[in-house]
Structure formats: structure tokens, C-alpha cells
């Protein structure tokens, strides 16, 4: 088993609990409003073709803002949860490092978690509203409250 297989298995096993946490009714409206503000300030209002890498939370918000969204993830469990709860996004099994998609087919690439991307002209903005929501409502089991950042840049 490869390291990537272990990561995929980890997230597939955690997917139902993670999705349940993300969709808690007492937090969902606040999260949607806060993330909508983040992404509407980062992207133009004109509908874009967006590739989102991850579990569906960002993809859902982007679709709600009117963008055409394709979501990719390597965890079948996370994709299953995303497909069950987000209707206006094309979710596909895909690798963020080497997506099997035509070059230049997206206007923007988004991710809730970003390790390395080789971007230039990078700006980093702390998302204090998201931190405040995490302190108020808590985070998914096994996670810690920490500041998240909006990272933008070019290629």
C-alpha cells in the first residue's frame, strides 16, 4: 500500500463523520456566509470555470456564487459525501498533483488546504471570520482550531 493509498483510506473512513460535522444545521448558514465572503472577494463575480480540489465545502460555495465548478478528490468516500450533498458540481476522482483534465480548461483553481503550489506574487490573508466560527462551533473531530488563510497568486 502506498502513502497515497493510506491517505485515501484515512479520508474515506472519516468521510461520513467529517461531512456530518461540516453540515451541522447550527453552523451551516454562518459557514456559508463567511466562505461566500472569502471567495466573492477573491474571485470576479463573472461566472468562472473553477477546479476545486477537496471535499466539496468550497465547491458548494463557489457553485452558490454562480461559478461552474468541477471538484476532484482522490478519496472515494469524500466524493460520495460531496455528491450526496452538493448538486451543482461535477465531482470526479482526480489527483490535485496531476489532474487528468485538459490544460487551460479552468479560470481558477481553489482548495481549502494548500501545501505547495509553485505560485508567484503570493498574498496571504488570515481568515479571522472563519477562525471565530471555529471557536464558536468547534471543528471536526481530530482537528484543532487554527487560523486559516486565503492564499492567492499566479502561475
N, C-alpha and C positions, 0 to 999 in steps of 0.2 A: 504494500500500500504506500502510495506517495504522500508527501506532506500535503499536497493539494487535496488528495482524496480524504485525508483526515480532517482537513478544514471543512470540506463539503459535507462530510458525515456529521461533524460537530454542529454545523448550522442547520442541516436537515433535521437533526434530532431536536434542536432548540426552536425550530421554526414555529410550531403551534403556540408555545408559551410566549415567544417574542412578539408574534402577531397579536396575540390576545392583549399583551401589555400595551402595544402601540395603539390599539383601537379602543382602549378603555373610554367609555362614554363621558366620564367626568373630565377627561383631558383632551379628547379628540378635537373639539372645536377650538380650544386655545392653541393646540399644536398646529392645527391647520392655518389659523390666522397668523401665528408667528412665522411659520415656514413660508407662507404665501408672501409675507412682507419681505423676508430674506430673498426669495427668488424673484419677486417682482422688481426689487431694487437692483438685482444683479443681471437680469436679462431684459432685453427690449420687450415691449408689450406686443409687438407684431408677432403672430404665431411663428414659432421656430420648429424645425425638426431637431428633437433633442434625444440624445442617447443617455439614459440614466443607468449607472452601474450600482446595483444593490437590491435591497429588499422590497421596494415598492413605495415606501413612505414619500420619498422625494418625487418619484414618478407620478404618484397620485396628485400631489400639489401642483406639479407642472401641468398635468392634464387639466386640472381645475382652472388654471390660469389661461387655458386655451392653446397650449402648445401640443404638437403632435409628438408623442413620446414612445420610444422603444426602450424597454427595460431588459437588461441582461444580468444574469447571476449564474454561478456555477453550482449552486445548491438547489437541487430539485425540490426540496422541502420549502425553501424560501419562495421559489417560483410558484409552487402550488398555493401557498398562502396569499401571495400577491395577486395571482389570477382570480382567487376566490373573493377578494375584497376590492379590487381596483378594476373597473370595467373599461375604461377608455385608454388603455395602454396595451401595446403589443409586447408581451413578455416572452423572452426567448432564453434558452440555455446558451450562455456565452461567457467567454473569458475576457475580462477587462484588459488584460495584458496584450492579448492578440485576438480582438473580436473578429469573427468571421462575417464582416459586413463591408460593403464597398467603401473604399477610401473617399472621403469628402462628402459622405451622404448625410452628415449631421451638421447643424449650425452651432451646436453646443454640446458639451459632454458634462454631465453632472454626477456627483457621488456624495453620499453622506459621509463616507470615510475615504480619505485620500492618503496614501502612503507616499508614493513618488510619482510624479507625472512629467518631469522634464520641462516644466513651463518656464517662460521668460516673462519679465515685467510683473512679477508676482506681488499681489497685495493681500494682506491678511487682516481680516476684520473679526474681532471677537463678537460672538452672538450672545450678548448678555440676556436678551429676552428668552432664549432657549434655555440658558443656564437657570434663570429664575423659574421657568416652568418645571425643569428637572428637580429643582429644590422643593418646589411646591407639591408636585405629584409623584416624585420618585422616578427611578429609572428601572429598566428591565432587570430581572434577577441576574446576578452575576456581573452587573455593570456598576460603575461608580459615577457620581455626579462630577462632571468636569466641564470646563469651558469648551465649547465647540467654536469653530471658526469658519467664516466664508473665505475661501481662498480662490482668487481669480488670477488669470494670467493668459498669455498667448503661447502659441507653439512656433 
